[in-house]
Amino acid sequence: MKKLAIFDFDGTLVDSVDDVVISFNKALSMYDLPSLTREDYIGYLGGNIDEIVSLVLRDKNTSENIESLKKVYLEFYESSKKEATVPFPHAHEVLANLQEKDVLIAINSNRFTYSIQYFVSKFFSDIDFASIEGHEMDFPSKPNPYGVNKIVKEAGVSLDEVIYIGDSITDIKTAENAGVDCVVVKWGYGNESDWENDYILESIDDFSQIIKYFCD
């Protein structure tokens, strides 16, 4: 039986891409660059902010352009109301169920830690997360297992007692690099090749399917 559930954030617990689209397209317009579609951005998500900005800039992804666009994007994003960001259906219900079963719950994401904490306080304030490991500039981001390793060490569990729940190839590689089992959700920003990856235990289309890994 698993004792620790580590969740990815964007595309797994919350649907956040539409606010990203709005802020990035505003930033692109400041540099007279063409807007991108929701589908474009979904294809670019998964890495840390520098990697995402580099993909958004495409053939104009010089170091200088990355820093400039990132700064403007973050200003737009941080000042926005982020009203389009919402939890996926049954996310809170399943987290509460796991908490009732005394399962340790953590988050590991390439979103900045302070930003995760903002949404956690907004949507999941009654969930006692054992750890929230977001992206910090001085430490490696996913798929490096740094965050998972830190969570597991602090939780005091063995690797075979951990399951990583995410939506994309970045999450699968993170779990594999950390040596923990992985389940992929189909409602996020991944694709069919992620759902059929040989490393994962399974791909699921309903949040409640996670519960069975934490039952006797």
C-alpha positions in Angstrom: 0.0 0.0 0.0 1.2 3.5 -0.8 1.7 6.0 2.0 2.7 9.2 0.0 0.9 10.8 -2.9 2.9 13.4 -4.8 0.8 15.4 -7.2 1.9 17.6 -10.1 -0.1 20.8 -10.0 -0.9 22.4 -13.4 -2.8 19.9 -15.6 -3.3 17.5 -12.7 -4.9 19.3 -9.8 -5.8 22.6 -11.5 -6.7 23.8 -15.0 -4.6 26.9 -15.3 -3.7 27.2 -19.0 -6.3 29.9 -20.0 -4.8 32.4 -17.6 -1.3 31.6 -19.0 -2.6 32.2 -22.5 -4.0 35.6 -21.7 -0.9 36.8 -20.0 1.6 35.4 -22.5 -0.3 36.8 -25.4 -0.4 40.3 -23.8 3.4 40.0 -23.3 3.9 38.9 -26.9 1.9 41.9 -28.1 4.3 44.2 -26.3 7.0 43.0 -28.6 4.8 42.9 -31.7 5.0 39.1 -31.8 2.0 37.0 -32.9 -0.4 35.5 -30.4 -0.4 31.8 -29.9 -3.3 29.5 -29.4 -4.4 27.5 -26.3 -3.2 24.3 -28.1 0.2 25.9 -28.7 0.7 26.7 -25.1 -0.4 23.3 -23.9 2.3 21.8 -26.1 4.9 24.1 -24.4 3.9 23.4 -20.8 5.8 21.1 -18.4 9.2 22.7 -18.1 10.3 25.6 -15.9 9.5 29.2 -16.8 12.7 29.7 -18.8 12.0 26.6 -20.9 8.4 27.6 -21.5 9.4 31.2 -22.6 12.0 29.8 -24.9 9.5 27.6 -26.6 7.0 30.5 -26.8 9.6 32.6 -28.6 10.4 29.9 -31.1 13.2 31.1 -33.4 13.6 34.3 -31.5 14.6 32.6 -28.2 17.8 34.4 -27.5 18.9 34.7 -23.9 18.1 38.4 -23.9 14.6 37.9 -25.4 13.8 35.1 -22.9 14.6 37.4 -20.0 12.7 40.3 -21.4 9.6 38.3 -22.3 9.7 36.4 -19.0 9.7 39.6 -17.0 6.8 41.1 -18.9 4.8 37.9 -18.8 5.3 37.5 -15.0 4.2 41.1 -14.4 1.0 40.5 -16.4 0.4 37.1 -14.8 1.1 38.2 -11.2 -1.2 41.3 -11.5 -4.0 39.4 -13.1 -7.0 38.0 -11.2 -6.4 34.5 -12.5 -10.1 33.9 -12.6 -9.9 31.2 -15.3 -7.7 28.9 -13.1 -9.9 26.3 -11.3 -9.5 22.9 -9.8 -10.3 19.9 -12.0 -13.6 18.2 -11.0 -13.3 16.0 -7.9 -9.7 17.2 -7.1 -10.6 18.5 -3.7 -12.9 15.6 -3.0 -10.1 13.1 -3.6 -7.5 15.0 -1.7 -9.9 15.1 1.3 -10.5 11.4 1.0 -6.8 10.7 1.0 -6.3 12.9 4.0 -9.0 11.0 5.9 -7.1 7.8 5.2 -4.0 9.4 6.7 -2.2 9.4 3.4 0.6 11.9 3.1 -0.1 14.4 0.3 2.5 16.6 -1.4 2.9 18.7 -4.5 5.9 18.8 -6.9 5.6 21.3 -9.7 7.7 23.5 -12.0 5.4 26.4 -11.1 7.0 28.8 -8.6 6.4 27.6 -5.0 4.8 30.9 -3.9 2.4 30.7 -6.8 1.4 27.1 -5.8 0.8 28.3 -2.2 -1.5 31.0 -3.5 -3.8 28.6 -5.2 -3.5 26.0 -2.4 -4.8 28.6 0.0 -7.6 29.5 -2.4 -8.8 26.1 -3.4 -7.4 23.5 -0.9 -7.0 25.4 2.4 -8.3 22.5 4.4 -5.8 20.0 3.0 -2.7 19.6 5.1 0.0 19.1 2.5 3.1 17.4 3.9 5.3 19.4 1.5 5.0 21.8 -1.5 8.0 21.8 -3.7 7.7 24.2 -6.6 10.4 25.6 -8.8 13.1 27.7 -7.1 15.7 29.3 -9.3 18.7 28.0 -7.2 17.6 24.4 -7.5 17.0 22.0 -10.4 13.5 21.7 -11.9 11.6 18.7 -13.1 12.3 16.2 -14.6 15.3 16.3 -12.2 14.2 14.3 -9.1 15.4 17.0 -6.6 11.9 17.9 -5.5 10.7 14.4 -5.2 13.8 13.3 -3.3 13.3 16.1 -0.8 9.6 15.3 -0.3 10.3 11.6 0.2 13.2 12.3 2.7 11.0 14.7 4.7 8.1 12.2 4.7 10.3 9.4 6.0 8.9 6.8 3.6 10.5 4.3 1.3 10.4 4.8 -2.5 8.1 1.9 -3.0 5.5 3.6 -0.7 5.3 6.6 -3.0 3.2 7.3 -6.1 3.6 10.3 -8.4 0.4 11.6 -10.1 0.9 13.8 -13.1 -0.3 14.5 -16.6 2.7 14.7 -18.9 6.0 13.2 -20.0 7.8 15.6 -17.7 6.0 14.0 -14.7 6.7 10.5 -16.0 10.4 11.3 -16.4 10.5 12.9 -12.9 9.0 9.8 -11.3 11.3 7.5 -13.3 14.4 9.6 -12.3 13.3 9.4 -8.7 12.6 5.7 -8.8 8.9 6.0 -7.8 5.7 4.6 -9.4 3.7 6.9 -11.6 0.0 7.3 -12.6 -0.9 9.7 -15.5 -4.2 11.5 -15.6 -5.9 12.0 -19.0 -7.7 15.3 -18.2 -4.5 17.5 -18.2 -2.1 18.7 -20.8 -0.5 15.4 -21.8 -1.2 13.3 -24.9 -1.9 9.7 -25.9 1.8 8.8 -26.0 2.0 9.8 -22.3 -1.0 7.7 -21.5 0.6 4.6 -23.1 4.1 5.2 -21.6 5.7 1.9 -20.5 6.9 3.3 -17.2 3.5 4.2 -15.7 1.2 2.0 -13.7 -1.8 3.2 -15.6 -3.5 6.3 -17.1 -6.8 7.3 -15.5 -9.8 9.4 -16.6 -11.4 9.8 -13.2 -9.8 11.1 -10.0 -11.4 8.5 -7.9 -9.2 5.8 -9.6 -6.3 7.0 -7.5 -7.8 5.9 -4.2 -7.3 2.2 -4.8 -3.5 2.6 -4.4 -3.9 3.8 -0.8 -6.4 1.2 0.4 -5.5 -2.0 2.3 
